[in-house]
Amino acid sequence: MALYIAILDDNPAERKQFERLLSREASARTSSGEVIYIDSYGNEESLSSIVLKYDLIFIDISDSKRDGTMIAADFRNKGFTAPIVLCSDMIKYEMEYGKNPTFIVKQKPLWQRDFAEYIDLASKEKADKPLRIEFRNEVDAIYLTQDEILYARQHDGYMNITLTEGRKFQYLGDLFSLENLLMSFDPIFLEISKSTVLNMQYVVSHSINAFKMSDGAVLRYNIIQKPVITRYWKQYLDFKLARKNEEN
């Protein structure tokens, strides 16, 4: 398993110490097949737009109007659910804000054994939660589970992805590159034309040459492709039934 860790610390010397200790722990785990990637940031702005990439974040911001608790709360509001460790030798977070079960508070200094404990926790949580894949365009990145994607249709150099809760995202790339990303998920995505792929979980009905989606969209395909598309649709229904039987 690959684990992505972010260090957010506005003190360069402390940041380097974090990097050294985390690198030692990463090296110690290499033989067991664990791969750990470590990125460092000196301010909130540089991390905020890509925060959902990470599986574990250490925060020590003390030289700013916004302390670690405020920043961590914003990350939670962005949908970041992985462990956040608030660590400082200057701010007594629990004295100032009380105990918050959504964060871990640890007074500095931190030792290598402390990092081992938090990495174990992050690894377990990552293994227990749905896979998220990064989708990008020129200015934005979004991290999606398979259950958030309804369908995608190509327009010019983008794939316009329709998401749950009425959301949209423009992925920079063609259908081929999008499908390469979708291959990491379960076999629930079906290409019905050279410009359209859909998530079969959200099909409401299937007619002669069209699928009706849960948001009301009707996605049509060439009747010539019906035998192939019908075969894959049946395979999905069999896959769905088998999974249901496993759960029961």
N, C-alpha and C positions, 0 to 999 in steps of 0.2 A: 504493500500500500504506500502511496505517496502522500505526504503530509506537507501542507503549506503553512508556514508560520510567519507572522509579521511582528516586528518590534517597532513600537511607536514611542520614541524617547527624545525629548528636546535637548538632552545633554549628550554631546558627541562621545565623551569618554565613557559614560555609562552605557551608551549604545554599543560601543565596541566591546565592552565587557560582556554584555548580553550575547553578542555575536560569537565571542570566543567560547563561552560556556555551552551555548546551543550547538555550535559546530562540533565540540567534543562529544556531546551526547548523540548527535547525528552520526558521527563516525563510529561510535560504539554500537550503533544499531544496524550498520550496513550489513554485517554478516547474517543477520536474521531476515534480510530482504526488505527492510524498511528504508524508504527514501525520503529524506527531509529537506525541503527547500526553505531557506531563510532569507527574508527581505527586511531591510531596515528603513525607517522613515523618521524624519526629524520634525514633521509637523502634520497636523490632522488633514490638511487639504490634499497632501500628496497621496494619502492612503484612502480617503473617503470614497472616491469614485470606483475603486476596485476592491473594496473591503470584502465583498462576498466571495472573492477568490480563496480566502484563507480559512484554515481549519482551527487556528489558535492565534490569539493576539495578546501580546504583553504591552501594557500602556503605562508609561510614567511621564506625564506632562505636568510640570510644576511651574514653568516660567511663562504662563499664559493666563488670560482671563478665564479661559475654559479649562477646567481641570479634567482628570481622567474620567470621573463619573459622568460628566456632561457629554464627553466625547463617546464613551461607551454606550450611553443611553441613545445617542443619535445613531450609532451603528446598529443597535437593536431595532430601532424604528425603521432602518433600511432593510430589515429582514435578516440580519446576521444572527445566527442561532448558536454558533460554536462557542467554546469557552473563551472568556475574556478575563485576563488576570490584571488587576490594578495593583501596581507595585510602586512604592515610593518610600523614601526615608524622610520626606518633608511633610507629606499630607497624611493625616490620620483619617482615612475615608470612613471607617465605621463610626468614629467619634463625631464626624461632621454630618454624615448622612444616615447613620444607622445601618443595620445589616440589610443587604440586598441579595436575595438568593440567585439573581441572574448573573452576578459577577463573583469572581474569586478575588479576595483581598489578601495580599502578602506584603508585609513590610520588608524593605531591603535591609541587609543584602540577601540576594538569592544565590544558592549554591547549585552545583550541577545536579544533585539529587532532587532538588525542587523542580528543575526543568524536566527530569525524567518522569516525575509524577504527573505533571500537567500534559506532557506529550502522550502518556498512556491514556489519560482521560480523553484527550482530543481524538486519539486513534479509535477508541471505543465508540465515541459519539459519531465519528465519521462512518464507521462500519455499520452503525445502526440507522443512519438516515439516508434518504434517497439521493442517488447520484445527481449532481448538478454539472452541466456543461456550459462553457463560456461561449457566447455568441457576440460578435463584434461588428461595428461599422467604423467609419472614420473618427467619430467623436465619443461613442458610448460602448460600453460592454454590459452584458446582462448575463446572469447565471441562472439557468433554468433546469427544472426537473422535467422528466418526460410527461408528467401529468399536467404541466402548465401550457403545453403546446397543442392547439387544436388543428391547425393546418398552416401551410405556407404556399404562397403563389409568387412566381417570378414577375418582376417588372423592371425593365431596363437592367441595370447591374446589381439589383437587390432582390432578395427574397423577403417579401412582406409576410411576416409571421403574425398570425392571429393567436392571441393568448387567452387564458382564462381571465375572468373578471373584466372583460371588455378591453384588455390591453393590447397594444400593437408594438412590434419592433421590426425595424428594417435591418436585416442581416446583409452585410456586404459580401456578395458572392452569388454563385449560381446554384441550381438545384443539386448538381453533382457534389459540390463542396459542402453544402448543407447536409446532404444525406451521409457523407463521410462522418460528420459529427453525430448524426442521429443513430449511427450504427453502434454507438456505445450504450444505447438504451435497449430495452426489450424489443422484440420484433413486432412492434405495434404500429409502425409507420408504413404507409402504402403510397407508392408513386402511381398516380392515375393518369399523368400526362408528362410531357417533357418540361412542364413548368409548374406542376402542382404535386404536393405531397400532403397527406392527411394522417391524423392520429385516429386509428380505428376505434379507440376507446370512446370517441365523441361522435361516432356515427349514430344517428337516430334511426335512419331507414336507408335502404338500398333499393333503387328502382332499376329500370332497364339499363340506363347508362348514366346514373348519377347517384351520388351519396348526399343525403341531407345531414347537416351537422347540428350539433346541439345549440349553436347560436343562430340557427335558421338559414345559414348559407347553404346553397345547393351547388355542389362541385360536380361538374359533368365531365365525362370522358368519351372518347371515340368508341363507338359500338364494336369496332374491329378488335379493340383491346379487351372486350368483355370476358372471353375465356380465361385469359391470364389473370386479370383483376379478380374475377370470381374465385379462381383457385387460391389466390393469396388471401382473399377475404375469408374463405372457408378455413384455411389454415389458421388464421387468427382466431376464429370462433372455436376451433378445436383446442388451440393453445389456452384460450380463456377458460374453457370448460375444464381442461386438465388442471389448471392452476386452482380453480374453484374446488375441485375434488381434493387436491392436496391440502388445501386450507381446512377442509371439513374432515 
